Amino acid sequence: MTLRTIPREVILGLVIIALCGVIAARFPNFVRPSNLLSVATDTAPLIMLALGQFAVIVTRCIDLSVAANLALTGMICALLNVAMPGFPMGLMLPLALVVGAGLGAINGVLVWKVGIPPIVVTLGTMTVFRGIIFLLSGGSWVNAHEMSASFTQFPRIPVLGIELLAWIAVIAVLGVYLLVTRTALGRAFYAVGGNPHAAVYTGIDVGRTQFLAFVLSGALAGMTGYLWVARYAVAYVEIANGFELDVVAACVIGGVAIAGGAGSVGGVVLGALFLGVIKNALPVVNISPFWQLAISGTAIIIAVALNARSNRPKGRIILKKAEHSHEPV
Amino acid sequence: MTQTDQSRGAALRVLELDGIVKTFPGVKALDGVNLSLRAGEVTALVGENGAGKSTIVKILTGIYQPDGGEILLDGASIRFPDADAAARAGVTAIHQETVLFEELTVAENIFIGHAPRGRFGMIDWAAMRKRATEILRSIGAEIDAEVKLADLGIASRHLVAIARALSVDARVVIMDEPTAALSHKEIEELFALVDMLKSQGKAILFISHKFDEIFRLADRYTVFRDGQFVGEGKIGDVTHDDLVKMMVGRAVDQVFPKRSPVIGAPVLTVAGYSHPTEFEDINFTLRSGEILGFYGLVGAGRSEFMQSLIGITKPSKGVVRIDDRVRVIRSPAAAIDEGIVYVPEDRGKQGAITQLPIFQNVTLPSLGKTSRHGFTRMAEEFALARTYCERLDLRAASLDTTVGSLSGGNQQKVVIAKWLATQPRVIILDEPTKGIDIGSKAAVHDFMAELAGAGLAVIMVSSEIPEILGMSDRVIVMREGRIVAELEGDEMSPEVLVRHAAGIEEQLEAAQ
């Protein structure tokens, strides 16, 4: 078995275990179950956003507005809580989901119906969403004391000893897994990203499929927005600033092909956990968090280089074939 | 023989190809062809689609390397290892679709790759503009050297391409279907230009399917057929019919399956189908059990019509009846629901999703059948995929294998299995055997016969005459977006097809 034939998820899993082992060699406390659980819980928002981003990237698009969507939806939830402290918490999560999906639908429509490249659309909406937060909040913070206790406590409710936030992430992982592996829409994601021309002939509406990927990404970002604001008990304009890069990074490290058409839920989760471990380990080993940027950047480049290597022989065959297909015979 | 004819016959042979062989895996594209181009003469290269014309152009311009034979420049053997070498030797090509840069100016396009240099090796823009303007003026083109190419029409772009050819002091100018996209007036202007290039002593290779142009412009002809050299001579010594015979006359070495078609009720009727730019007034009826061939030259609008039929583009007018009920097909999904499927020509690009496994490719348009409560069921997907892959004798280690790792022939089987799994009533095969070897061709032909035998209505779009004649029960010939002939039985002969497709028949009618 060569390196190339081992599933990427296995390699990534081993890398994460090795990383934990290295850290544990000097700081055994890091690998205590309770600490690992808290690392995983901290990483839950990244996992949820990466799941949505994964669907979008698989369809050959990209969603740079996820972090801004998270912040805007989070702010809307916070303001609603301030204005109506009695708003039932059971409805807050579905509401955030719908608001986020709506914001994602804006991206989707601009890509589908107006035909603007996704990177431009989401770069634009990223800024617009942040601007709207400013308009809504007047630039001021919504602080913990303004929020109701039930609002801020919701993500921390323990279920079987694990925070609800983590459970929601688990449900999201399972849901997206089912969606992409077991439904016609999930298959369409891969088909559209793998070969949009062929997808059209197969009766798949490419634009609509990409639209739905954006809606999914938006819904997950919105839902995470509420959980984020509640967990950290603060909402302001710059929440999760730059987080979209971590999200894209988690996908790329997890083996999602940036050119679309390939990737797995397992890879994405592991990609996010890899970044989560680094983020949580650096303070422990007493390295400046700024190193985290350099390390995750390096990890991205290594991951892409590995992707390129594993795809190369295939690429050659495709090139040869393309050459033939132009051949008059 | 007059004096001038003799001196012409002895005209300087600038570039000669001697016994050129070019092989692609499974296909011999050129099998020992000869071609000689003489100074001050236009040589027309004539041949059906697939005769090897484009391959020869690519060899002449250094894009392909021949596997055998010799290229002689002024009688001395030469090699063109890359496009630059060919350009330096003075060989330049004006392609079907001109390969120019939209966002650069006319002057930049003319001089790209060999811009005049000033001090410190920087581009001498003033000199470049001046020379570009001179060249454009010399060919009578009133084009501003400063405008972007994107702002020019196709005819003007051709002029820029010609100016580019002149800027490198080309001795051999290859024109590959240069009139395909031009209006009548623009064609006349192009002809005047060709005459001018001739008078400057350039050797011109003119490739066209249009006989009127060939007889109007060419001094000599060379005919290729199936990658082989058939003949050459002076254009004055041959008639239209002679050329057609040379193009199509062949030893029948392909065996087509014997069928005894059982033709049933009409399945699909198309009436007055039109598109603003691609095709007009298409009418025909397709019956079950029938193979209906669509013949025409490349660009006759056949594929465009088929794509409209399955809802990829919208027709401006026209009605489709399926089983005598009017149906509006707005999307490929609707076409699949109506039982009409289209296997596109460019299967690499439009066929399989190479990253997905075989079974997922096969079930892609049929997921409704293999799902329950909105969730796909892998066991049923495998069962469906296995049924059709076995029918096509698809050999793969497992249906879980990604399609990208299969051979080209097997990928094609996956695509066909995908369409059969939808249980269609009408299957449209666009150039079903293009680019595959003889053995696979026979398998595809057998399979088509089997489909028709099972009562499917089959439409086969093909540019290969033997295939059209060998497989079709009826042939529709399209030319410039219109149906120009519908042929059956004894009317179906190679000569008749070519005459209709090239427009010779219409010229005769107009003349009478």
Interface residues (C-beta under 8 A of the other chain):
Chain A: L178 R182 T183 A184 R187 Y190 A191 G194 N195 H197 A198 A199 V200 Y201 T202 G203 I204 D205 A257 G261 A262 K314 I317 I318 K321 A322 H324 S325 E327 P328 V329
Chain B: F24 P25 V27 A29 N49 G50 A51 G52 K53 S54 T55 I310 I312 S331 P332 A333 A335 I336 Y342 P344 D346 R347 G348 K349 Q350 G351 A352 I353 T354 Q355 L356 Q360 L364 P365 L367 G368 S371 G374 F375 T376 G404 S405 G408 K418 K434 G435 I436
